[in-house]
């Protein structure tokens, strides 16, 4: 189930889906040639969804009917559906086919898990959003306006990006959602924001928005996109009047895939031929390596999941001495087939067919999606497209890039340099001196996310919005089911008020009461007596001497009084929000406290291990 064509009339070939199709063909052809499944020939039936969720459901039912009336020599086994990739279409197909026991397997990582379908890799869209923030700060170091599609992909990616930008103090001027047919309505709003515009969402809905943003009169001065341009970005960027920074997912290089796609075919293959013609006529594409596209690697991995599970089913039901489809295999239950699909690893069939896939560990159930992106730059004034490096969620390696200067937003502060003149006048009884000093300072915007116009404004209070200000329906992700209980955090007597950070703690039931009683009665009494009598006396004398030499005991006592409250201040302040004074105070506290403990321990050891008198010399 592939969206081979797109557009309102379903007449425009999607080059990304063509590569997905060719990669699946390549995998099946290799498995059949190597006779990986003895006596069985694997086939592939292609159904065009045109990127429409409703059409995807209809084509799924059509595929089941066509499979039952196939002209094969023997009735085939319908293994399931490969795709569709987009979330809306996958949901529709999954709801229809679940009662028919036909699995639906993704051929690429989606932005979220889809009910009644099987995910090739566990989705983790936060890593994609973090990669965008890394590139944005490395290349432009500027504020940004976010434009996203109205489907689930667009909303989720926009939410994750706002969260990642808030954490990295990247200013988001506005977040605009665009429904199909309303692309022109956002242009006036974008003129009030910064010149850098980020486009997020599904390929189908973002195509029309992308064309508007790349036009000559577009308010976007630099356009940032991720996986919206397909495997060959240069083809679509040749019509752009704006500079474009692209993030294209990087995958394992599939050997000989370029040769397979360029093969001569006895019959006319329209989608593949359009791909080859587009590559030949592209002036900015250079030498395009289809075998390095991530969609090809994912398509092959998803196809091998089906074939590896079927090979395992043949061995379980037919054994090694009975090739082909034995009667027992035809009676395989849907439950057993689903079990094989969700548990079969690719080590066996992957090493036999595509060992290069094993480096990325594709198709392993539960493996989290952690993408790496190739970063490209299209220079609209020179009509050139070049790769400038790569990036992931934590870092980037990019070549130096000179970008045109962009406008500032109405709310996000700009990074600029100003000159300030300060005049100081000093007067005495005998002499009057006037000094004028000119200094150059750099004005840096505060590390904050500027709220949208819908948020309450105040000239006295700076409002720092969170993700819920942009997305009111956003909910915190649920705690995984395997976390069955909340640990108890009893109040520690030397850090009063620490349980304020854990409001869910109410004593921990019986265990909490037992802990409190045993701590206060048993351990507290015994330890208090021994500590007060033995250690207190020895340490008190030593501390008096120490205080006489390095300062009064009273001043050190006042300093130590603030120490127990510091962990609470540290937790309340959050990461990267401590002042320099608090940081110095914290590390100084640790150093002095360690020194005190060392002195006290030394005194105790001297008293305990004092050697006995020997020959009346002492």
N, C-alpha and C positions, 0 to 999 in steps of 0.2 A: 504494500500500500504506500505508494510514493506520489508526491506532488510533482510529477514530471513537468507539468505545465502550470502556469500561473497567470494572473490577470483576470479581468472580469469575463472575458470570452474564452479563457483557458487556451490561449493561443501562443503564449510566450514560454519558451523552454527555460526551465530552472537548471542552470549548469550544476549547482550543488547536488540536486537529486539525480542528475545524469551520472555523476561520479559515484554516488551511492549505488546506483543500479549496476554500473560497470564493475565496481568492486565486488558486489555480490555475485555477479556472473563469473568473475575471475576465480572467486573462492570455490564455487560449485564446479567449475570446469576443472580445477586442479584436483579436487577430491575425487571426481569421476575418473580423471586420467590416471591417478595413482591407485585407484581401486581401494580407497580407504574403507569403504563399506562393501564388502564382497558380495557380488551378485546383485547389487542395487544401483540403479541410475537415478540420480537426484535431478529434479526439474525445478524451474522457477516460473511462476505465473505473475505477471506484472499488471497491476491495476492502478490507473491514474486517478488520484483524488482531487487534482487541481487546487490543492491547498484549502479545500472546503470541508469543514467538519461534518456537515450533513451528507455531502457526497461520499466522504470516507466510509460512513456507516452503510450507505447503499452499495458501494463497491465491495465491502466485506461480505455482504450477503450474496452479491453476484459471484464473488470468487468461490464461495461454498457450492453454489449451484453448478458453476462451470467445472469444478473439480469432480463432482459426482458424475458428470456426463463427459468425462475426458476420453480421448481417443487412444489412451495408452493400451498396451496389450493386456495388462492386468489392472484391476481397479486400484488406484493409488491410495496411499495413506496421506491424509491432509495433516501436515505437521503443525501448522499454525500460520500466523501472520507476522511479517517483518515490517515494523512500522505501523502506523504513521508516527512521525517524530513530534509534531506539535501536540501540546497537551489537550486542547479541545477536541481534536480529531481522535486522539487515543482514548479519551474518556468515552466518546460515543461508540467507538468500535468495541471497547471493553465491555460496555453495558450490554451490547447486543450479543456478543459471542460467548459471554460467560455461561449462559444457559446451554450453549452448544458445545461446551468443553473445548473450545479452540483457543489456545494461548495467543497472546499478543505481546511480541517482544520488541523493545525499542532498539533501533539501530544507531542511536546516538544518545548521549546523556541529556536528559530533559532538565528543566529548571526545578522540577518538583516531581515527586512520585505520583503515579497515576493509578487509581484504584482499578482492579481487575486486569492489570497488565504486569509484565515482567520487565524490570529495569536492568539494562546491561550493567550500569554502574550507579551506585547510590548518588543521587543528585546533591550537589553542594554549591549553590549559586553564590554563596558569600565569597568564595575564592575568586570567582570571575569579577565580582564587584571590587574586591580588594586590588586585583590586578589593574583595573581601570584607574583607581585612585593612585596607585604607584606610578603609572604612566603619566597621568595628568599632572602630578606634582613634579615629576622628573622633566617633563617636556615644556609645559606651559607655566606651572607655578601660579595659576590664576584661578579666579572664580569661574563657575560654570552654571549653565542652565540645563536642566534635564528635560528631554522630551521622550515620552514612552508611549507605546501602543496601549490600547484599551483591553487587550487580552491578558490572560494569566501570566504569560511570559513577561510582558512588559511591566506589569504591576510588581511582580516578585523581584525582577532585576532592579527596578527603580527603588524599591524599599531597601534592598541589600546595599545599593550604592549609597543612598543617603546615610545609612548606618555606618558604612565604612568611611565615608567622607567626614561624618561627625567625629569619628574616633581620631582621624588624622588631621582635624582642624582645617578641612578644605571647605571653602565657602560655597554653598549651593544657593544661588539666587532665587530660583523658582523651579517647580516641578510641574510640568504640563502633560496631561493625558490627552491623547488624540484618538478619536473614534474614526472609523473609515468614512471618508468623504468630508472630513472637517479639517483637513490639513491647512487650508488657508486661514482659518480662524486664529491660529496661534502666532502668526507672523507679527502682528502688532504688539503682542505681549513680549515677544523675544527682542524687539527693538529697545525695550526698556531695561533689558538685562545685559550681562557681559557678552562679549563677542564669541566666546567659546561655548559651543552647544554640543551636548552629548545625546545621541540617539540610541534608545534601547527598545527591544521588543522582538517579536517573531519576524521572520523574513517576509512572510506574506503581507502583513499589515504595514511593515516599516518601509516597503518599497516606494509607495506613493509619498510618504513623508520625506524620505531621503531625496527624491527628485525635487521637491519643493525647497529643501534646505540647500541643495547644490546649485539652484538657479542664480542668475546674475543679480537679481534684486533681493536675494535672501538676506535676512538680518544676521545670519550666521557668518562670522568671519573666519573661524576655524571649526571644522566639524570633526567630532570624535565618534567612532563607531566600532562595534565589536561583533564580528561574525555576521554582519549584515550584507556583505558584498560577495559571499560565496567563495569558491576556491580560487577564482581568478579576479582579484579586485580591479586590476587595470582595465578590464572591459567596461565596467560600469563607471569608473572614475574618469574616463576620457571625455565625458560630457559635463564634468563638474567645473564650475567657475570659482569654487572655493577650495582652499587647502584642506586636505583631509588626512587625519591620523587614524589608521586602522589597526585593530587587533584581530589577528586570524589565528585560530587554534592550530597548534602544532601537533603532529602525530608521528607515529613510527613510519619510516620509509618502507614502502612495500615494493620489493624487488620485482622488476619486469611488468609492473602495472602500466607504465607508459606504453610499452610495446603492445600489450594486450588491447589497450584503448585505441591505438593507432592501427589495429589489424585491418586487413581487407576482408570484407564480408560479401558473400554471394548475393545477399538481398539488401535493399536500402534500409539503413537503420537511422531514422530521422533524428532522434535525440542525440545520438552519438555523433552524427555528422554535423549537426549544428554546433556541438561543442568544439569539434576540430576546426570548423570554419571560423568560429569566434576567436580561437587561439591564433589562427593563421593571420587574421586581419587585425589583430590587436597590436597597436604601435607601442604601447607602454608596458606590455606584459613581459617582454624579455623571454628568457627560456623558462617556461613554466613546467614545474615538476608535479604532475598530478599525483604521483606515488607518495609525495610527502604531505598530502592533504589529510587532515585528521578525520574527515568524514569517510574517506576510503578505508582507513584502518578500523574505524568503528563498525562500518558495514561488514567488513570481512569477519571481525570478531563476533558480531551478532549472528552471522550466517553459520559460523563454526560452532556456536552454542547449540543451534538446532542439530547440526550434523554430528557433533560429538555426542549429544544425548541420544540420537537415533542409533549411532554405532554401539553405544552401551546397551541400548534396548535390544538390539539384534543379538549381541553376545549373551544377554540374560535369557532371552526367550528361545533362540535358535542354536546357540552354542557356536563353536568354531568350525564344526564339520558340516554345517548346513548353511550354505550361502543363500542370499536372496531373502525374500519375505516368507517366512514359514507361517503355518496356520496359527501358531501360538502368538506370534508377533501381531497378527491382525486383531487378536482378542485383547490386546494390551488395554488396561483400564486408563481413563483420563487422569486419575489420581497418580498412578505410577508415572505417566508421561510428564505431568507437572513436577513431580518430585525429581525426575532426572534433569529437567530443564533448569531447576533452581539449585541443583547441587553438583551438576557435572562441571568439572573444571576443564580448562583448555590445554593443560599441559600435554596431554597425550596427542590429541589431534592437532593442536597448535604446533608442537615440535615436529610433527610429520609433514605439515604443509607450509606454515608461515612461522618459522622460529623467531623472526624479527619482532613479532607481536608480543612475545613473552617478556621482552624488556619492560614493557609498560604494564604487564599483568592485566590485560583486558579480559573482561568477561568473568572475573572471579566474583562470586556472589558476596556482597557486602563491601567490596572495594570502593572507597570514597573517591569521588571525582575531584582531582586536583590538576587543573589545566595549566598548560604553558602556552604562551601566545607569541607569535611573530608580529613585531610591530613594524608597520610600513608607513610611508609618508608620500602623499601625492602633492606635488608642487603645481598649482594651477597656472602659475605664470610661465613655467618652463615646460609644462605638459610631461612631467616625468614622475615615475613611481618607483621608489627604492625601498628596500628593507633597511631599517635603521637599528635593529636589534631584537631582543626578546625580553619577556617579562612574565612574572608569575605573581602570586599573592603577596610575596614578601620582598621581592627585589626586582630590579631591571638592569639590563646591560644595553645601553643605547648610545649610538654615535651622536656627537655634537650636532645640534639642529638649530638653525636660525629661523625663527618664525616671525611673521609680520606682527606688528604691534596691534593689539586688540583694544576695543573700547571697554570702559569700566561699567559696572552695573549701577543701578540706582541705590542699592543697599550694600553690596559687597565693596569693601574698601579696596583701593588699588595700591600696588606696590610702587611707590615713587619716592623721589628725593626732593626735599624742600630746604630752603635756606632761611634760618631764623636769626634775627638781629637782636641782641640783648644789650641794653644800656644800663650801666651801674653808676650811681652818683654817691660819692663819699664826702662828707663835710666834717671838718674839725674846727677848733677855735682859731687856728692860725692859718690853715691852708685848706683850699677846696680843690679836689681832684675829680675829674670826670673821665671815666674809662669806657670805651665802646669796644665790645668783643663780638666778632662775627664767627659763628660756628655753623657747621654743616651737619645736620642730623638726618638719619634715615627713618622715615615714618613707616612702621610695620603694622598692618591691621591686627586687631586682637584675634586670638585663636578661638573663633566662635562661628557657629552657623547662623547666618542672618535669617530671621523668620520671614515667612511670606506675608503678603499684605492682609491676609485674612486673620492673622494673629493680633492680639491686643498690643498696642504700642505705648510706650511711656518714655518721655525724655529723661527721666531720672533713673529708671531701672532697665538694665540690659537684659533682654529676654533671650535665653538660649534654648531653642526648640529641640525637641527630640523627634524621632521618626514618626511618632503618633501625630505630630502636628501636620505632617505632610500626608499621612495615610491614617485617617481616624479609625479604620477597620482593622488596623494591624494588631495582631495578638502575639504575645510572647510564645515561642515554641514550647510544646509540651515536653515534660520530663519523660525520657524513655521508660518503657514499661519495666525494664529490668531493675530500675531503682525502686525498691519496694517500700522503703521506709526512710524517714528523715532522721539523721543522727542527732543525738542530744548534745547540747553545748552548755554544761553547768557553769554557773558564774564563778570565776576564779577569784579568790579573796584579795589577791594582790593587784588585780586589774578591775576595779569596781566599774560597773556599768557596761562591761563588754558584751553582755547578752542583749544590749540594745541593737546590735547588728544582726541578731537572730531572733526576730519577734515571734517566730513560730515555736520557740522553746517554752514549754510550760512545766518544766520539771521532769519530763521524760517518763511520766507515769510512775509505776512502782520503782523502776530502775533509777529514776532521777531522785526520788525521795531517799532511797537506800544510799545513793552516792552522797547526797547532802549530809545525811545523818552520820554516816561512817567517816566522812571527811572532817566534819566539825567536831565530833565526839572522840573517835578513836585516834585517828592520825593527828588531828589538831592538838589534843592534849599531850600525847606522848612526844610529838615532835616539838611542841612549844616549850615543854619543860627542859628537854635536853638542849634545845637550841638556846633557850634563855639563860640557862645556868652555865653550860660548858662553853659554847661558842661565844655567847654574848659577853661574858666576863673577859675572855682573852681578847676578843676583837675590840671591845670597848677601850681597853687600855691602849692597844695599838692605834686605834683610831684617834684617841686624844693626842698621842704623839704626832700622828700624821697631820692632824688639824693644826697643831702648833707650828709645824714647819711650812705647810702649804696654804694656810688660811684658816679662818675660824670655822669651828664645827657648825655653827648656826647657819653660815652662808651655804655650806655644802648640804645641810639638811633641807634648806629651802629649795636648792637646786634639785635634790632627789625627789622632792614632793611632786614636781612636775613630770617626773619620769614615768610613773604608772599610767598617766593619762595620755601618753604619746601614742601608744598603739591605736587607741580609739581615734585620735586625730589623724593618724596615718590612713586608717580605713575610710574615714569620712571624706578625706580629701580626694581619694581616688588616684589612679596612676597619672604620672606626669603633671600633677597639679600642686606639688609641694613648693613652697618658697625656698629660696636659697638659705634663709636663716633656719627654717625647720630642718632642712637637709643637714646643715652643719651641726645643729643641736642633736639630731638623731645619732649621727656617727660619733660625735663627741661623747654622748651618753653611753653608747656601747663601749667605747674605749675606756672611759673612766670606771664604768661598772665592772668591766673585765679586770682592770687593775686592782680594784677593791677586793674582788673575789680571790685574786691571786695572793694578795697580801694576807687576807684572812685565812686562806688554806695553808699558807706557809707557817703562820703562827700556830695553827692547830697541830700541824705535823711536828713542829719543834717541841711543843708541849707533850704530845703523845709519845713521840719516839725519843725522849731524852734518855741517854745511856745511863745505866746504873753506876754507882760509885765503884771504883776499882783501886785496890791497894791503898785505900784511905787517902788517895790523891785529891779527892774532891771534898 
